[in-house]
Amino acid sequence: MNTAGLTLKIVYNMPYGRQEQTVVTLDSTGHFKAAILLFNPQELMLFIEEDAMIMLYGLPGKRLSFTLSAKDIKRIKSMEDMTAFHVNQQVIAFSGDVARINRDYHDYMYRLNKVVSPMSNYVERAQPVEEYLKWRVRKMNEQLDSLQQLRKQLHPLFYTRTFHFIRYNAGADVLAYWLEKDKQERDMPVSYQQFIATLPVNNDEAVQTAEYYEFINNYLVYLQVKGGEGQGVHKLSYIAQQVPKGTGQNLLLDNESQDSIHRGLPLHPATLRYLSQLPGNGPLAKQLSVLNSDLTRSMSNAMPDKATLLAASADTSSDILQQLGVQYKGKVVYVDFWGTWCLPCLEEMKVVPEVKKVFEGQPVVFLYLAVHSDQDAWEKMIRKEQIQGEHYRLTDKEFDRLNKRISVTSFPRYLLIDKNGTITHVNAPRPSDVKALASAINGLLN
């Protein structure tokens, strides 16, 4: 195998769950060297182009060397091949400061994960609430028993890391199940609360596992549901009341603050000062301050030149889409249902300029229908993101009436309307699927 020019990507977590990556290229002899900024012990994901993903383990200030068989990488065709690859020490050999921990990882983790594979967890989610909890806790205890039997054989740091991995992985799964099934109840069943209470939200040892971050993210959604409506400092205050000060509280407050900024709601200077004074929270509070300044500055921008805010309709008795469509006869209309609160909607919008370039000068209209968004936040988000196109803010009554016709149950959602005003695609391709969307629009133009 010619390894010259082969690209490797190393993905790792920065503080508070942010992911970064380092990309390297193999030289003509098949070697590479990379320095990675780590703040705590953690897993590293090494991607070898599209062929394989290898899990490694790194420690701040320590060196790891390893040798891979290029021939065996090429043999990976299935998940079983991947598992065999990781547990075969002839395929991957470690040396350096953290060789022992990496050997433990490859000998043990892939066997452990077979106890609760993603597929088995997905299947079991069909069970009733109490039955799922019993199954997931039983599987967690099986993993803990397996770990305990091998405790003397494992590196102490790896044992501690894996102990927290098992427990917080179960906690994240249980929270995710409840959020998917029964969050309309506003609070979890007592049995779920009792299990979650066994997992400390503040845990400095657990920060070395991605599962702890996943648990924290799901716990934040749980608190948001439990706390009900509320914005800004009120929601932050509620979180601070629910969780004692510590690493977990920092994470929850910082994540909620970042969500607020992403939704176009700036933080008050007093909130930033409070976050910066929390022990150990200085680095991320500084980052939040930069993001907040960027948001404030962008919100002072004027409306984009090619953005039209359509006036509210006086006719509340008919379908708003039909009313708006009258003025677009002879044009293909791409309808985007979105909300100022919807982060996936905003992510998709970043790709739209690429689509618009394809149809520049052609009779194609991009119509944005905002849902459950107040006037001020709506206008601010259009300015902040510089969203060009035709904009209309639906009232709740207009959306309810429209929803009976086309059933918009999730966001973002897209429609396509032909030149005659007929809806041809009730689930049109997303902007990120540029080729499929261009093909669909071209079909209506022609």
N, C-alpha and C positions, 0 to 999 in steps of 0.2 A: 504494500500500500504506500503510495506516495504521500507523505505527510506534509510536505512543504506547502505553506500557505493555508493549512487547515485551521479553521477558526474555532476557538474555545471561548465559552462565556461562563463566568463565575458569578452567580447570583447570591447575595447575602443580605441580612437584615441590618439596618442602621437602628439607632435607638428608637423606641416607640413604634416599631413595626414597619417603618419605611424600608423599602427594598432598593438596593443599588446593584450595579453590576460592573464587572471588569471584563473587557474583551481582549483576548490575546491571540496571537498567531504563531503557530509552530514554525521553527526555523527548518532549514534543509536537513538537519540531523534528527528532527522530531522532538526537539526540546522547547520548553518555554519556562518563563519565570514571571511571577506576579506578586506584587505587594498589595495587601488588602487592609483597609482601615477597620479594625474590629474593636468594639467597646466592651464586649463580653464573649465568653465561650459560646459557640453556636455552630449550627449546621451550615454547610456551603453546598450549593448545587452547581455542579460542573456539567455544562451542556456541550457535547461534542457535535457541532453542527446539528443535523437532524437525526443522527444515528443513535445516540445514547445520552442518558442523564445519570451522572454518578454522584452519590452523596458522600461528602467529606465532612470532617469536623475540625474546626480551627480554634486556637486559643490566642488571645492578644499577646503580641511580643514573642511568639513561638514560631518555629519553622516546621513545615511539613514537606517531605519529598515523596513522590510516588511514581511508579512505573506501570504503564498500561500496555496491554497487547493490542496493537492496532488491528491485527488479524481477527482477534476475538471480538473486538468492537463491531466489526463488520458482520459478525454472525448473529447479532441481536435482531430478532424478528418478532419477538413476543414478550409479554410480561414475565413468562416463565424463564425465557432466555435472560431477561434483565436480572431476575432474582439469582439465577445461577451465576451470572457475571459478578454480582456483588459478594457472594459468599465463597467464591473460588479464589483462594489466595495466590494461585499460580497466575491468574489473570491480572490482579492488581496487587502490587507489593509496596509496603510503606516503610519509610525510614524518617529519621528526624525526631524533633522534640515531642511530637504528638502521634507518633506511629502506633503506640500501644492502644490509645483511645480509638483510633481509626480502625485498627484490626478488630477491636471489640464491636465497634459499630457494624462493620460488615459481616461479622460472624453472627450477630445477634438480632439486629433491627429488622432485617427482612423476614426472619422467621417469626418474630414478634408480631409484625404487621399482618401476618396471615390469620392471626386470631380474630382481628377486627379489620377486615379489608374494607375499602370504600364500598365495594359491591354488596357485601353482607350487611353493612350498616344501612345502605339504601333500601335493601329488601326488607329489613326489619322495621323500617320507618312506617310500613303499612300497618303495624300492630296498633292496638289501642294505647292510650297514653300510659297507663300504669304498667302494661305488659312491656312496652318499649323500655321504660326505665329499669325494670327488673333485668331484662336481657342485657342492656348496656352496662349496668353495674356488675352483673355476673361476668361479662367478658373482661371488664377492667380488672376484676379480682383474679381471673385466670392469668392475665398478663403480669400482675403484681406477684403472684405466686411463682410464676416462671422466673421472673427477675430475682426474687429472693433466693431461689435454689442456686442461682449462679453468682450470688453476691461476692463470694470469696474469689471467684475467677476473674471478675471484672475490675477494671480501673475504677477507683473510688469516685472520681469526677464523672465518669461515664455512668456509673450506677445512679448517682444523684440526679444527673440530667435525665436519665431514662425513667426514674421514679416519677419525676414531675411531668415528663412527656405523657406517660400512661394516664395519670390522673386528670390533667388538664385537657387531654384529648377527649376523654369521656365527658368532662364538664362542658366542653365546647359542643360536642354532639348532642347532649341532652338539652342545652339551651337552644340549639338550632332546631331540634325537633319540636320543642314547645312553641317557638316563634313561628314555625311553619304551620302547626296544627291548631293551637288554641290561644294565640295572643289576644284575640278579641275579648277574652275573659279578664284581661288587665293584670291578673296575677296568676302565678303558677300554682298547681296543686301543692298541698302541704308536703307530700313525699318528695316532689321536685325541689322545693325550697330547702328541705332538710339535707338533701344530697348536695346541692350547690353550696350550702353553708359549710360543708366539710372542706371546701377548696378556698384557701385564703386569697382574697382579691389582691392584697399586698403580699408579694412573695419575691424577694430579691434573688432567690436561688432559681426560680422558674423562668427568669427573663432569658435564659439561654435557649429556650425552646420556642419554636414558632407556634406551638399549640397554646402556650400561655397567652400570646398576643391574640390568637383566634378566640380564646375564651373571653378575654377582656372586650374584644369587639362585640361579641354576642351578648355579653353582660351589659354593655352600654345600651344596646337596643332593648334589652329587657327593662332597664331602668327608664328608658324613654317611654316605653309602653306603660309601665307601671305608674310613672309620674303623670301621664296624661299630657294635655296641651300645655304649652309654655314655650317661651322663646328666650334667647340670650341669657342674661345673668340669672334669671329665675331658674332656668333648667340647670345651669352650672351650680347654683346654690343647692338645688335638690340633690344633685349627684354628690356634692360635698357632704351633705347631711346623711346620705345613705352609706358612705364608705369612709372609714377612718383615714387619716393622712398617711401617705406612703406611696410606694411605686405604683400600685394599682390605681389609687386615686388620681395621681398625676396623669397616668395614661388615659383614664376616663375623661378627665377635664380637658386634656389636650386634644383628644380625638373629637370630643363634642365641639370644641372651639374651631378645629379645622373644618368640621362639617359646616359650621355656621359661616365660615369664610367662603367655603365652596358654594354655599347657597346664596352668596351675595350679601350676607349680613355682617357688617364690620363689627369688630370687638371694641368695647369701650376701653379707653386708656387705663381706667382703674382695674379692669379685668386683666389686661396684660401685665400690669404691675403685680397683681395678686399671683398670677401664674409664675412670674419670674422669681417670686420670693419663696415658692414651695421648694423644700429641700431636694436637691438633685434634679430640679426641673429647668435649670437655667438654659441649657443648650436648645431645648425644643421651644421654650418660651421666646427665645431670640428668633428662632425660625418663624414662629407664629407672628411675631411683630413685623417681620419682613413681608410675609404673606398679607397681613392686614394692611400694611402701607400700600402694597401693590393694588389691593382691592379698592382702597379709598381713592387712590389716584385714578384708577380706571373708571370708577363711578362718576368722576367729574368730567369724563369725556362727553362730547356731543353725540347725538344719535348718528349711526352710520349713514352715509349719504344715500345708500340704496335701501333704507329701511322705512317702511310706511306703516304707521299705526292706524289701523282702520277704526272708524268711529263705531260706538255701540249701536246696535240695530234697534230701531223703534218698534219693529214688529216682533213681538215675543210669542206669537201663536204658531209659527211654522219653524221648520228645520233651518237652523242658521247656516248650515253648509250649502243648502239650496239657495239661500238669499245671497251669500257671498259668491256663489258660483256664477250668478247671472253676469257679473262684470268680467268673468274670465272665459266666456264662450269663445271658441276658436283657439284656446290655449290648453296645453296639458298642465294640470295642477298637481304638485306633490305636496301632500298635507302632512304636517308634523305635529302630532299631539304631544305636548311637553308641559313641564311645570318648573317654576323657579327652584323648587325643592328637589327636583329629580336629577341626581348626579349623572346617571347613565345617559339621560337626555342631553346634558351639556357635553358629555364626552363625544357623543355621536355628532353633535353640531360642529366639532372641530374638524371633521372630515368633509363637511358640506362644501366648503370653497372649492375642493378638488372636483366635486360633481358639477358645480356651477360652471366651472371653466369648460367642461365638455359641451355644455349646452348654451354657451354664451352667444347671444344674438338670435337664438331660436325661441319660438313661442312656448316657453316653459316658465311656470310661476311656482315659487316656493312659498307656501302659505303656512304660517306658524300659528297654531291654535293653543293658547296657554290655558291650562286647567288648574283650578284651585290655587290661584296665584293673585295676591292683591295688586292693585294698580301700581303702587310705588315700587314694590319689589320687581314687578314685571318690567317696568321701564328701566330700572337700574340694571337689570340683568341684560337687557338688549344692548344698553350702552357698554356695559362691562365686557361682554363677549363680542360686541360689534357684529350682531347677527343681522345680516342683510336679507331682505325679503318682505313679504306682506305679513303683518302681525295683527292678530285679533285675540282679545282676552275674553274667554267664555265665562258667562255667569254660571253659577251652579245649576240654575234652571235650564239654561241653554244646553249645558253639557248633559244633564239628565235626559232631556228630550232627544238629543242627538245619540245618546248612548243606547236608547231603546231601538234605534235603527241599525247601528253598526257594532254595538257591544265592545267598547274600549275598556278592557279589564286590567291592562298593565301598560306601563310607560317605559320607554317611548313606544309610540305606535304610529304607523305611517299608512297613508292611503294614496292611491293614484286615481285621478279623474281625467277622462278623455276630453277631446275638444267639444264634444256635445254636452258636457256636463254630467256624464254618467260615471259612477264609481266602478272602475274596472278591477282594482286590486284593493281588497279590504285589509290585507296584510302585506303591504308593499315591502320590498327589500330595504334594509337599513342603509344609511349613507356609507357606513363602513364596508358594506358589500358593494363597492363601486361598480364592478362589472355587471352584476345582476341588475342593479338599479338602472344603469345606463341602458342595458338591453331592454328593460321594461318600458322606459321612457321612449326610447327609439321606436319601439313597436307601436306606441300610440301616436308618435309624430308622423310615422309613415302610413 
